[in-house]
């Protein structure tokens, strides 16, 4: 028994009155803290079971009615739970008095309050109560969880998923009944959780209990799989099929494998010989089934002994079964999800740092356009008609224009898609391609024979795609505005142009703006202040075009249907002068050196976005601007400023681009000056490849799409630039590298990122951050399935890279998954790994979410 559990036992026995009072608190955090104590206690008692509790209760001389094990008992216990929530005070009192005598280790009133907490108005209290009750392991807790499924969980899949995993922790056969019901749930995550829990439950039983449980799952005839479980194999997606196969294989029954052959494509999910080998593993002990354990050991390449395999089963191992597939022997899902959610809750309300932060150089206005099932076809039809008209003016036929649109829309290789858009056909093709491929960022340019045509094309986009509203854009402006909005009181932004339209786009008017006042000083005013805004400044307007899941359009008889996730194509423009010509933007401070030195003395953090504009220059201009920017960054660095670079722009050299510089500025400007950086997972892969090809062949670039490839590329980029910190925001997991840090440093980084995810989630939903965070605004406690899988894959590959094998490897994997970071290295980079969480609210637009999370986490990182 751990020290923490002993403390929990002592607390719950000696502070019953105080804990009962705390459970009545209006603050959900108070109630959660009590439930956490109950959960710790029940983890030590969960294996006792109903009969042991009955004996303990009887030995105390309590007069408690324990009904016989049949339907009458079930109805009696469900009735008690319903009466506990009755409007009739007499019924509630009877239920409280009866239920308070049902537990051996938990004081009766706290047990009753824990049952009530399943109906708490706060969802996290409900979920914590389910886990606390799951460890008690008596029938009435199962009935309480059944009741919660039908009440609070009826319209909320998060609650049903949580209860399913909790039922897998109950350790009595009665838990199978509600799990069988959940196998038919309309939500796939609920079905997956139920299948996982069934396998967990069965693995806990032995002897007659196992036989009884097996009959419930497998059906009355030997080898006949229960229809509920077969349905999981036949009618669901691959993750459900895989978990169902694992669940069935864990249930010892001689006819299982034959049935599996009839119900799944065994070659695609689990190799047939492995199905036979895992039969019994996780359900029998190595001492009783030595041959089976040794057979599986051989299948796994001999890296573990049979006894080590048993220990893996005991600790809830995930092992590699070949060809990149992962197979659960015992599920770690619940533990990892619970651990990550606890860390998330600890991170919610970090106080603002009030560190002086400056953001530069990019700002614009985003005109948001949306394509859904109601408007998409109409907009695309009009756009194509306009493109045909433009094509005719350029001497192109209608067939040529439509063929170009469809060629771009169906192009598999992104390198063959135009990155610079100069015609309406280019725009339409890229928008349609985003229906079936990942969205990207493209820029508007003039046609070579038509100066000013880029501005006219941008105006056409605004007229044709019907923006629904404008919002602040540009990474620097957004990050400054966001940080002010979450309470950071010492944030300023500097951009070269700041028009009235631009100023009006800021949400938080208390964001500050830098201007040089004269040759020897600068002024700071609010973004809408008179000294900040210039009516003659141009405004840069970009067009994020988002499409909803599943929307489809028809082009010339060709139906293009979008995927199941929303996506966007971002079309960027330029600043234009009065004649419609693009202004060659320069990412520089237009301050004198003494003024910039004073800026450095007043600021502690500098978040920079904009060096990608250097990619647009020809060699002579690059050679003038790049050294100036490098000198300015050195000036700030010498004054003690920590510089964070948020990546934007092209990721490498393009074929036929002439003098185009690619990412040469990484070497000429950023290397040795920036301490921290943020970049997304696809940009990272391409940037590291470009460094290898164009700057430093010694840098190892990995083209794979695995979580470990993400990690290796991150280390390569951080090493090349000499970073102390690198944040990679991905689709399923985020990885942050920290150099030469401690466990406390990694925990601080983890808290910073979870805090940023919560705040950005609010920002995406148009909410104003509040401290403390209202529980109804918190993100789901669940992890995205892809996030969990990639976390486990990365944990396994990190273990292998460290030379670990067998049980040591499994222990390391478990530590990484539960802690969310690898043990810090004395020298070099250590990784914090954060799987994605679900937001169960539709998000209208996600533009720049990753960049903003990256910057907000940097502000709290303690670097």
C-alpha positions in Angstrom: 0.0 0.0 0.0 1.4 3.4 -1.0 2.0 6.3 1.4 -0.6 8.2 -0.5 -3.2 5.5 0.0 -2.4 5.2 3.7 -2.8 8.9 4.0 -6.2 8.6 2.2 -7.3 5.9 4.6 -6.4 8.0 7.6 -8.1 11.1 6.2 -11.3 9.3 5.4 -11.5 7.6 8.8 -10.6 10.6 11.0 -12.2 13.4 9.1 -15.6 12.0 8.2 -17.6 15.1 9.4 -15.4 17.5 7.5 -15.5 15.5 4.3 -19.3 15.2 4.5 -19.4 19.0 4.8 -17.0 19.4 2.0 -19.2 17.3 -0.3 -21.9 19.8 0.2 -19.7 22.6 -1.0 -20.8 24.8 -3.9 -17.3 24.6 -5.3 -16.8 21.5 -7.6 -13.1 21.4 -6.7 -14.0 20.7 -3.1 -16.2 17.9 -4.1 -13.6 16.5 -6.5 -11.0 16.5 -3.8 -13.2 14.3 -1.5 -13.9 11.9 -4.4 -10.2 11.7 -5.2 -9.6 10.4 -1.6 -12.4 7.9 -2.0 -10.9 6.7 -5.3 -7.4 6.2 -3.7 -8.9 4.1 -0.9 -11.0 1.9 -3.3 -8.0 1.1 -5.5 -6.7 -0.9 -2.5 -10.0 -2.7 -1.8 -11.5 -3.3 -5.2 -10.5 -7.0 -5.4 -12.5 -7.9 -2.3 -15.8 -8.4 -4.1 -19.4 -8.6 -2.9 -19.1 -11.7 -0.8 -16.1 -10.3 1.2 -18.0 -7.1 1.8 -21.0 -9.0 3.0 -18.9 -11.0 5.5 -17.3 -7.8 6.8 -20.6 -6.1 7.2 -22.1 -9.1 8.9 -19.2 -9.4 11.3 -19.9 -5.8 12.4 -23.4 -6.8 13.5 -25.1 -4.4 11.2 -28.6 -5.2 10.2 -28.3 -4.7 6.5 -30.6 -6.4 4.0 -28.5 -8.1 1.3 -31.0 -9.4 -1.3 -30.4 -12.7 -3.0 -28.6 -12.7 -6.4 -31.5 -12.6 -8.9 -33.7 -10.1 -10.7 -35.5 -9.2 -7.5 -32.1 -8.1 -6.1 -31.4 -6.0 -9.1 -34.8 -4.2 -8.9 -34.4 -3.7 -5.2 -31.0 -2.0 -5.6 -32.1 0.1 -8.6 -35.0 1.1 -6.5 -32.7 2.3 -3.7 -30.7 4.4 -6.2 -33.9 6.0 -7.7 -35.2 6.7 -4.2 -31.9 8.4 -3.3 -32.8 11.0 -5.9 -36.5 11.1 -5.1 -38.4 14.4 -4.4 -40.0 12.6 -1.5 -37.9 13.2 1.7 -39.1 10.0 3.3 -37.9 7.9 0.3 -34.6 9.7 0.3 -34.1 9.1 4.1 -34.9 5.4 3.7 -32.5 5.0 0.8 -29.7 6.9 2.7 -30.2 4.8 5.8 -30.1 1.5 3.8 -27.3 2.4 1.5 -25.1 3.8 4.2 -24.6 0.3 5.6 -23.5 -1.3 2.3 -19.8 -0.5 2.5 -16.9 -1.8 4.7 -14.1 0.7 4.0 -15.9 3.9 3.2 -18.0 5.7 5.9 -21.7 5.4 5.1 -22.5 9.0 4.6 -19.5 9.6 2.3 -20.6 6.5 0.3 -24.1 8.0 -0.1 -22.7 11.3 -1.1 -20.5 9.6 -3.7 -23.5 7.9 -5.1 -25.3 11.2 -5.3 -22.3 12.8 -7.0 -23.2 10.7 -10.1 -26.0 13.3 -10.6 -23.8 16.3 -9.8 -24.4 19.4 -12.0 -20.6 19.4 -12.7 -19.6 16.8 -15.3 -16.1 16.3 -13.9 -17.6 15.5 -10.4 -19.9 13.0 -12.1 -16.9 11.3 -13.8 -14.7 11.2 -10.7 -17.6 9.7 -8.7 -17.9 6.9 -11.3 -14.2 6.0 -10.8 -14.5 6.3 -7.0 -17.5 3.9 -7.0 -15.9 1.5 -9.4 -13.3 0.4 -6.9 -15.9 -0.4 -4.2 -16.9 -3.5 -6.1 -20.4 -4.3 -4.9 -23.6 -4.8 -6.8 -25.2 -1.5 -5.8 -22.4 0.5 -7.3 -23.1 -1.2 -10.6 -26.8 -0.3 -10.3 -25.8 3.3 -9.6 -23.7 3.4 -12.7 -26.6 1.9 -14.7 -28.8 4.7 -13.3 -26.3 7.3 -14.4 -26.2 5.9 -17.9 -29.9 6.4 -18.2 -30.0 9.9 -16.6 -27.0 12.1 -16.9 -25.4 10.0 -19.6 -28.4 9.7 -21.8 -27.4 12.7 -24.0 -23.7 12.9 -23.3 -21.3 10.3 -24.8 -18.5 11.5 -22.6 -20.3 10.3 -19.5 -21.2 6.9 -21.1 -17.5 6.4 -22.2 -16.3 7.2 -18.7 -18.8 4.9 -17.0 -17.9 2.0 -19.4 -14.2 2.3 -18.4 -15.3 2.5 -14.8 -17.4 -0.6 -15.1 -14.2 -2.4 -16.3 -12.7 -1.5 -12.9 -15.6 -2.9 -10.8 -14.4 -6.5 -10.7 -17.7 -8.3 -10.3 -19.6 -10.2 -13.0 -22.7 -8.0 -12.6 -20.8 -5.3 -14.4 -21.2 -7.2 -17.7 -25.0 -6.4 -17.9 -24.7 -2.6 -18.5 -21.6 -3.1 -20.7 -23.6 -5.4 -23.0 -26.2 -2.6 -23.3 -23.4 -0.1 -24.2 -22.1 -2.4 -26.9 -25.2 -1.2 -28.9 -24.6 2.4 -28.2 -24.8 4.8 -31.2 -21.5 6.4 -30.3 -18.4 4.5 -31.5 -16.2 5.7 -28.6 -18.8 4.2 -26.2 -18.8 0.9 -28.0 -15.0 0.8 -28.0 -14.9 1.6 -24.2 -17.5 -1.2 -23.5 -15.5 -3.8 -25.5 -12.3 -2.8 -23.7 -14.0 -3.0 -20.3 -15.4 -6.5 -21.0 -11.9 -7.7 -21.7 -10.6 -6.0 -18.5 -13.3 -7.6 -16.4 -12.9 -11.1 -17.7 -9.2 -11.0 -17.1 -9.8 -10.5 -13.3 -11.9 -13.7 -12.7 -10.9 -17.2 -12.0 -12.5 -20.6 -11.4 -16.3 -20.7 -11.3 -16.6 -16.9 -11.6 -14.7 -17.0 -14.9 -16.8 -19.8 -16.2 -20.0 -17.9 -15.3 -18.7 -14.7 -16.8 -17.6 -16.6 -20.0 -21.1 -17.9 -20.4 -22.5 -14.4 -20.2 -20.2 -13.2 -22.9 -19.8 -16.2 -25.1 -23.3 -17.6 -24.9 -24.7 -20.9 -23.7 -23.0 -23.1 -26.4 -19.3 -23.6 -26.5 -17.6 -21.7 -29.2 -20.6 -19.5 -30.0 -19.6 -15.9 -29.6 -22.3 -13.7 -28.0 -24.1 -11.7 -30.8 -23.3 -8.4 -29.1 -19.6 -9.0 -29.4 -19.8 -10.3 -33.0 -21.7 -7.2 -33.9 -18.7 -5.2 -32.7 -16.6 -7.1 -35.2 -18.9 -6.9 -38.2 -20.5 -3.5 -38.2 -17.9 -1.1 -36.8 -14.7 0.5 -37.8 -11.2 -1.1 -37.6 -10.5 0.1 -34.0 -13.7 -1.4 -32.8 -13.0 -4.6 -34.7 -9.5 -4.9 -33.3 -10.7 -4.4 -29.7 -13.5 -6.9 -30.2 -11.0 -9.5 -31.5 -8.7 -8.8 -28.5 -11.6 -9.1 -26.1 -12.8 -12.4 -27.5 -9.3 -13.8 -27.6 -8.9 -12.9 -23.9 -12.0 -15.1 -23.0 -10.7 -18.7 -22.7 -12.9 -20.9 -24.8 -11.8 -23.7 -27.2 -14.2 -22.6 -30.0 -13.3 -19.0 -30.1 -10.7 -19.1 -32.8 -13.0 -21.0 -35.2 -15.7 -18.4 -34.7 -13.1 -15.6 -35.3 -12.3 -17.1 -38.7 -16.0 -16.7 -39.6 -16.5 -13.2 -38.3 -13.4 -11.1 -39.1 -10.8 -10.8 -41.9 -8.2 -12.2 -39.6 -5.3 -11.3 -41.9 -6.1 -7.6 -41.6 -6.5 -7.3 -37.9 -4.6 -9.9 -35.9 -2.6 -12.7 -37.6 -4.3 -16.0 -37.2 -1.4 -17.6 -35.4 -1.3 -14.8 -33.0 -5.0 -15.1 -32.3 -4.3 -18.7 -31.3 -1.3 -17.7 -29.2 -3.0 -15.0 -27.2 -5.8 -17.3 -26.2 -5.3 -17.6 -22.5 -2.7 -14.8 -22.1 -4.1 -12.2 -19.7 -6.7 -14.7 -18.5 -4.5 -17.6 -17.3 -1.3 -17.3 -15.2 2.0 -18.3 -16.7 2.4 -21.1 -14.2 -0.8 -22.7 -15.3 -0.4 -22.2 -19.1 3.3 -22.3 -19.6 3.1 -23.6 -23.2 0.8 -20.9 -24.3 2.9 -18.2 -22.7 6.1 -19.6 -24.3 4.4 -19.8 -27.7 3.5 -16.1 -27.5 7.0 -15.3 -26.3 8.4 -17.0 -29.4 6.0 -15.0 -31.6 7.3 -11.8 -30.0 10.8 -12.6 -31.1 12.0 -14.0 -27.8 12.5 -10.6 -26.2 10.7 -11.6 -23.0 10.4 -14.8 -21.0 7.1 -16.3 -20.1 7.4 -14.9 -16.5 8.2 -11.5 -17.9 5.2 -11.7 -20.1 3.0 -12.5 -17.1 4.4 -9.4 -15.4 3.6 -7.4 -18.5 0.0 -8.6 -18.2 0.0 -7.7 -14.5 1.1 -4.1 -15.1 -1.2 -3.6 -18.1 1.2 -3.9 -20.9 0.9 -2.9 -24.5 3.3 -5.0 -26.7 4.3 -4.8 -30.3 2.9 -7.7 -32.3 4.7 -7.0 -35.5 4.2 -4.9 -38.6 3.6 -1.8 -36.5 0.4 -3.1 -34.9 -0.3 -2.7 -31.2 -2.2 -5.2 -29.1 -3.6 -4.6 -25.6 -3.2 -7.4 -23.1 -4.7 -5.3 -20.4 -6.1 -1.9 -21.3 -4.1 1.2 -20.2 -6.7 3.5 -21.8 -8.5 4.3 -18.6 -5.4 5.0 -16.5 -3.8 7.2 -19.2 -7.0 9.2 -19.8 -7.5 9.6 -16.1 -3.9 10.7 -15.5 -3.9 13.2 -18.4 -7.2 14.7 -17.2 -5.9 15.2 -13.7 -2.9 17.0 -15.1 -5.2 19.1 -17.3 -7.3 20.1 -14.3 -4.2 21.0 -12.3 -3.2 23.3 -15.2 -6.5 25.1 -15.8 -6.0 28.2 -13.8 -2.4 29.1 -13.9 -2.1 32.8 -12.9 -0.9 35.2 -15.6 2.8 35.8 -15.5 2.7 39.5 -16.3 6.1 39.1 -18.0 6.7 41.9 -20.5 6.1 40.3 -23.9 6.5 41.9 -27.4 5.0 40.3 -30.5 6.0 41.3 -34.1 5.8 41.6 -37.2 2.6 40.2 -38.8 -1.0 41.4 -38.8 -3.9 41.2 -41.1 -7.7 40.9 -41.2 -9.1 37.4 -41.8 -12.4 37.4 -43.8 -13.9 34.1 -42.9 -15.7 32.2 -45.7 -17.7 28.9 -45.1 -18.8 26.2 -47.5 -21.6 24.0 -46.2 -24.3 21.9 -47.8 -26.6 24.8 -48.2 -24.3 27.2 -50.1 -21.3 25.2 -51.4 -22.7 24.2 -54.7 -24.1 27.6 -55.5 -20.8 29.3 -54.7 -18.7 26.9 -56.7 -21.0 27.1 -59.7 -20.8 30.9 -59.7 -17.0 30.8 -59.2 -16.5 28.4 -62.1 -18.7 30.6 -64.4 -16.5 33.6 -63.4 -13.3 31.5 -64.0 -14.6 30.6 -67.5 -15.2 34.3 -68.2 -11.7 35.2 -67.0 -10.3 32.3 -69.1 -12.0 33.6 -72.2 -10.4 37.0 -71.7 -7.0 35.2 -71.5 -7.6 33.2 -74.6 -8.5 29.9 -72.9 -11.4 27.7 -73.7 -14.1 26.6 -71.2 -12.9 23.0 -71.4 -9.3 24.1 -70.6 -10.4 26.1 -67.6 -12.5 23.2 -66.1 -9.8 20.7 -66.8 -7.3 22.8 -64.9 -9.6 23.2 -62.0 -10.2 19.4 -61.8 -6.5 18.6 -62.3 -5.6 20.7 -59.2 -8.6 19.4 -57.2 -7.5 15.8 -57.7 -3.7 16.2 -57.6 -2.1 13.8 -55.1 1.3 15.4 -55.0 1.2 18.8 -53.2 4.4 19.8 -55.0 2.4 19.9 -58.3 -0.3 22.2 -56.8 0.3 25.9 -57.4 1.5 27.7 -54.3 1.1 31.1 -55.9 -2.4 31.8 -57.2 -2.9 34.2 -60.1 -6.2 33.0 -61.7 -9.7 32.2 -60.5 -9.2 28.6 -61.7 -6.2 28.3 -59.4 -8.3 29.5 -56.4 -11.2 27.1 -57.2 -8.9 24.1 -57.8 -7.1 24.6 -54.4 -10.4 25.1 -52.6 -11.9 21.9 -54.1 -8.7 20.0 -53.4 -9.1 20.8 -49.7 -12.3 18.7 -49.8 -10.3 15.5 -50.1 -6.7 16.5 -49.0 -5.3 18.5 -46.1 -5.9 22.2 -46.4 -2.9 24.5 -46.8 -1.9 28.1 -47.2 -1.7 29.7 -50.7 -0.8 33.3 -51.7 -2.2 35.6 -54.3 0.2 37.1 -56.9 -0.1 39.2 -60.0 -0.1 37.6 -63.4 3.2 38.4 -65.1 1.4 40.3 -67.9 -1.0 42.2 -65.6 0.3 44.4 -62.7 -2.4 44.8 -60.1 -4.3 41.6 -61.1 -3.5 40.1 -57.7 -5.5 42.8 -55.9 -8.4 42.3 -58.3 -8.3 38.5 -57.7 -8.4 39.1 -54.0 -11.4 41.4 -54.4 -13.1 38.7 -56.5 -12.6 36.1 -53.7 -14.4 38.5 -51.3 -17.3 39.0 -53.7 -17.7 35.3 -54.6 -17.1 33.3 -51.4 -19.2 35.7 -49.3 -17.2 36.1 -46.0 -19.6 35.9 -43.1 -17.4 38.0 -40.8 -14.0 39.5 -40.2 -11.6 38.6 -37.4 -8.1 39.5 -36.4 -5.4 37.6 -38.4 -1.7 37.5 -38.6 0.2 35.4 -36.0 1.8 38.3 -34.2 -1.3 40.3 -33.8 -3.4 37.3 -32.8 -0.9 36.1 -30.2 -0.7 39.6 -28.6 -4.5 40.0 -28.6 -5.0 36.5 -27.2 -2.4 36.8 -24.4 -4.0 40.1 -23.3 -7.4 38.4 -23.4 -6.3 35.6 -20.9 -5.1 38.1 -18.4 -1.5 38.8 -19.4 -1.2 42.5 -18.5 2.1 43.4 -20.1 1.8 42.5 -23.8 2.5 44.7 -26.7 2.5 44.3 -30.5 4.6 45.9 -33.2 3.6 45.8 -36.9 4.7 48.0 -39.8 1.2 49.0 -40.8 -1.8 49.6 -38.4 -4.9 50.9 -40.2 -8.2 51.8 -38.5 -9.7 48.6 -40.0 -6.8 46.6 -38.5 -7.2 48.2 -35.1 -10.9 47.5 -35.1 -10.3 43.8 -35.5 -8.6 43.4 -32.1 -10.9 41.8 -29.5 -9.0 43.2 -26.6 -8.6 46.9 -26.9 -6.2 46.9 -24.0 -3.5 45.2 -26.1 -0.7 47.7 -26.5 1.0 49.0 -29.6 4.6 50.1 -30.2 5.5 53.2 -32.3 8.8 55.1 -32.5 8.0 58.6 -31.4 11.2 60.3 -32.5 14.8 59.4 -33.1 15.5 58.7 -29.5 12.3 57.1 -27.9 9.2 55.1 -28.5 5.6 55.3 -27.3 3.3 52.6 -26.2 -0.5 53.1 -26.6 -3.5 50.9 -26.8 -4.1 49.4 -30.3 -6.9 51.8 -30.9 -5.1 54.8 -29.5 -4.5 57.9 -31.5 -0.7 57.4 -31.5 -1.1 53.8 -32.7 -3.5 54.1 -35.7 -2.6 55.7 -39.0 -5.4 56.3 -41.4 -3.1 56.1 -44.4 -1.8 52.6 -43.7 -3.0 49.8 -45.9 -4.8 46.7 -44.6 -3.8 43.1 -45.6 -6.9 40.9 -45.9 -6.6 37.1 -46.0 -9.4 34.6 -46.8 -9.6 31.4 -44.7 -12.2 29.3 -46.6 -13.5 26.5 -44.4 -15.7 23.6 -45.4 -17.9 21.5 -43.2 -17.6 17.7 -42.8 -19.2 15.7 -45.6 -20.1 18.6 -47.9 -20.1 17.7 -51.5 -20.2 19.6 -54.8 -20.5 18.6 -58.5 -18.1 20.0 -61.2 -18.8 19.0 -64.7 -20.4 15.7 -63.6 -17.5 15.0 -61.2 -18.8 14.7 -57.6 -16.2 15.8 -55.0 -17.2 14.9 -51.4 -15.4 16.2 -48.3 -14.0 14.0 -45.5 -15.5 13.5 -42.1 -13.4 16.4 -40.5 -13.7 20.1 -41.2 -10.8 21.7 -43.0 -9.8 25.0 -44.5 -7.7 26.6 -47.3 -6.1 29.9 -46.3 -5.6 32.3 -49.2 -3.3 35.1 -48.3 -2.9 38.5 -50.0 -0.5 41.4 -49.8 -0.5 45.0 -48.6 -1.4 47.0 -51.7 -0.6 50.6 -52.4 -3.1 53.1 -53.9 -2.3 51.8 -57.4 -3.0 48.2 -56.5 0.6 47.1 -56.5 1.8 44.7 -53.8 4.1 46.3 -51.2 7.3 44.4 -50.6 6.9 43.9 -46.8 10.0 44.0 -44.7 10.1 42.1 -41.3 12.1 44.7 -39.4 11.9 47.1 -36.5 12.0 50.6 -37.9 13.7 51.8 -34.8 17.1 53.3 -34.3 19.6 51.0 -32.5 19.4 52.9 -29.2 15.6 52.7 -29.2 15.8 49.0 -29.9 18.2 48.5 -27.1 15.7 50.3 -24.8 13.0 48.0 -26.0 15.2 45.0 -25.1 15.7 46.4 -21.6 12.0 46.7 -21.1 10.9 43.3 -22.6 11.7 39.8 -21.4 10.0 37.7 -24.1 9.9 38.4 -27.8 7.5 36.4 -30.1 8.5 36.8 -33.7 6.6 35.9 -36.8 7.5 37.2 -40.3 11.0 36.2 -41.3 9.3 34.1 -44.0 8.9 37.3 -46.0 12.7 37.0 -46.7 11.8 34.1 -49.0 10.2 36.5 -51.4 13.3 38.5 -52.1 15.8 38.3 -54.8 19.4 37.9 -53.8 20.3 41.6 -53.6 17.4 42.5 -51.3 17.9 39.4 -49.2 21.5 40.3 -48.7 20.4 43.7 -47.4 17.5 42.8 -45.2 18.5 39.4 -43.7 21.7 40.8 -42.0 19.7 43.8 -40.6 17.1 41.4 -39.0 19.9 39.2 -37.6 21.5 42.3 -36.0 18.2 43.4 -34.5 17.6 40.0 -33.0 21.1 39.9 -31.6 20.5 43.4 -30.0 17.4 42.1 -28.2 19.2 38.8 -27.2 22.1 40.8 -25.7 19.7 42.7 -23.5 18.5 39.4 -22.0 15.3 38.9 -24.2 14.2 35.3 -24.9 13.1 35.0 -28.5 10.4 32.6 -29.6 10.0 32.1 -33.4 6.6 31.0 -34.7 7.1 29.5 -38.1 5.1 30.5 -41.2 5.8 30.4 -44.9 7.3 28.0 -47.4 9.2 25.0 -46.0 11.8 24.6 -48.7 13.3 25.4 -52.1 11.0 25.1 -55.1 12.0 23.7 -58.5 12.6 26.4 -61.1 12.5 29.2 -58.5 15.7 30.8 -59.6 17.3 32.8 -56.9 14.6 32.0 -54.4 16.3 31.5 -51.0 14.2 28.8 -49.5 14.9 28.6 -45.7 18.4 30.0 -45.9 17.2 32.6 -43.3 17.3 29.7 -40.7 21.0 29.7 -41.0 21.6 33.5 -41.6 19.1 35.0 -39.2 17.7 32.5 -36.7 20.5 30.1 -35.8 22.0 31.1 -32.4 19.5 34.0 -31.8 16.2 32.3 -31.1 15.7 30.3 -27.9 12.3 28.8 -28.7 10.3 27.9 -31.7 6.8 26.7 -32.7 6.0 24.7 -35.9 3.3 22.2 -37.0 4.0 18.6 -37.7 3.9 18.7 -41.5 6.0 21.9 -41.6 8.5 20.3 -39.4 9.1 17.3 -41.7 9.5 19.5 -44.8 11.7 22.0 -43.0 14.1 19.4 -41.7 14.3 17.9 -45.2 15.1 21.3 -46.6 17.9 21.8 -44.0 19.4 18.5 -45.0 19.2 19.3 -48.7 20.2 22.9 -48.7 22.0 23.9 -45.5 23.5 21.0 -43.7 23.7 17.4 -45.1 24.8 16.1 -41.7 21.3 16.8 -40.3 19.3 13.5 -40.3 15.8 14.0 -41.9 13.1 11.4 -41.5 10.3 11.3 -44.1 8.2 8.8 -42.2 4.7 9.7 -40.8 5.2 8.0 -37.4 5.1 9.7 -33.9 8.8 8.7 -33.5 9.7 10.3 -36.8 8.0 13.5 -35.5 10.2 13.3 -32.4 13.4 12.6 -34.4 12.8 15.5 -36.7 12.1 17.8 -33.8 15.4 16.9 -32.2 17.2 17.5 -35.5 15.7 21.0 -35.9 16.3 22.0 -32.3 19.9 20.8 -32.5 20.5 22.7 -35.8 19.1 26.0 -34.5 20.6 25.6 -31.0 17.1 25.9 -29.4 16.4 25.5 -25.7 12.8 24.8 -26.5 10.8 23.5 -29.5 7.0 23.1 -29.6 5.5 20.9 -32.4 1.7 21.1 -32.7 0.3 18.1 -34.4 -3.0 16.5 -35.4 -3.0 13.9 -32.6 -0.2 14.8 -30.3 1.9 17.8 -29.5 5.6 17.4 -28.6 7.6 20.0 -26.7 11.4 19.5 -26.4 13.3 21.1 -23.6 17.1 21.1 -23.4 19.0 20.2 -20.2 15.9 20.5 -17.9 14.6 18.8 -14.8 11.4 16.8 -14.0 9.9 20.1 -12.6 10.8 21.9 -15.8 9.0 19.2 -17.8 6.0 19.4 -15.5 5.9 23.2 -15.8 6.0 22.9 -19.6 3.2 20.3 -19.5 1.0 22.6 -17.4 1.8 25.5 -19.7 0.6 23.6 -22.7 -2.6 22.2 -21.1 -3.4 25.7 -19.8 -2.9 27.1 -23.3 -5.2 24.5 -24.9 -8.0 25.4 -22.5 -7.6 29.1 -23.2 -7.4 28.7 -26.9 -10.4 26.4 -26.8 -12.4 29.2 -25.2 -11.0 31.7 -27.7 -12.1 29.5 -30.7 -15.6 29.4 -29.2 -15.8 33.1 -28.8 -15.7 33.0 -25.0 -13.9 35.3 -22.6 -11.6 33.5 -20.2 -12.6 33.4 -16.6 -10.6 32.5 -13.5 -11.4 30.0 -12.0 -12.6 28.2 -15.1 -16.3 27.4 -15.0 -16.5 23.6 -15.2 -19.1 23.7 -18.0 -16.4 25.3 -20.2 -13.7 22.7 -19.6 -12.7 20.5 -22.4 -13.7 16.8 -22.4 -11.7 14.6 -20.0 -11.4 12.1 -22.9 -8.4 11.9 -25.2 -8.8 11.6 -29.0 -8.3 8.0 -29.9 -5.6 8.9 -32.4 -3.9 10.8 -29.6 -3.8 7.8 -27.2 -2.5 5.5 -30.0 0.2 7.8 -31.0 1.2 8.5 -27.4 1.7 4.7 -26.9 3.5 4.2 -30.2 6.0 7.0 -29.3 6.4 5.7 -25.7 7.3 2.2 -27.2 9.8 3.7 -29.7 11.4 5.8 -27.1 11.9 2.8 -25.0 13.4 0.8 -27.8 15.7 3.8 -28.7 17.0 3.6 -25.1 17.9 0.0 -25.5 15.2 -1.3 -23.2 13.7 -4.8 -23.6 11.1 -7.0 -21.9 9.6 -5.8 -18.6 11.9 -2.8 -18.5 10.6 -1.6 -21.8 7.0 -2.0 -20.7 7.6 -0.1 -17.5 9.3 2.7 -19.4 6.3 2.8 -21.8 3.9 3.0 -18.9 5.8 5.8 -17.2 5.9 7.9 -20.4 2.2 7.4 -21.1 1.0 8.1 -17.6 3.4 11.0 -16.9 3.3 12.5 -20.3 7.0 13.0 -20.6 10.2 11.1 -20.9 12.7 11.1 -18.0 14.9 14.2 -18.4 18.3 13.7 -19.8 21.4 15.2 -18.1 22.3 16.7 -21.5 20.3 17.1 -24.7 16.6 17.2 -25.3 13.7 15.6 -23.3 10.2 15.4 -24.7 6.8 16.4 -23.2 4.1 14.5 -25.1 0.5 15.8 -25.0 -2.2 13.8 -26.7 -5.1 15.7 -28.2 -8.4 16.1 -26.2 -11.9 16.3 -27.6 -13.8 19.6 -27.6 -17.5 18.4 -27.7 -18.7 21.7 -29.0 -18.7 22.7 -32.7 -15.8 25.1 -33.4 -16.6 27.6 -36.1 -13.0 28.3 -37.2 -9.6 26.9 -36.1 -7.3 29.2 -38.0 -4.0 29.8 -36.1 -5.1 27.7 -33.2 -1.8 25.8 -33.1 0.3 28.9 -33.4 -1.6 30.6 -30.6 -1.3 27.5 -28.3 2.4 27.5 -29.0 2.9 31.2 -28.1 0.7 31.0 -25.0 2.6 27.9 -23.7 5.9 29.7 -24.3 4.7 32.6 -22.1 4.0 30.1 -19.2 7.0 27.8 -19.9 9.4 29.4 -17.5 12.2 29.4 -20.1 
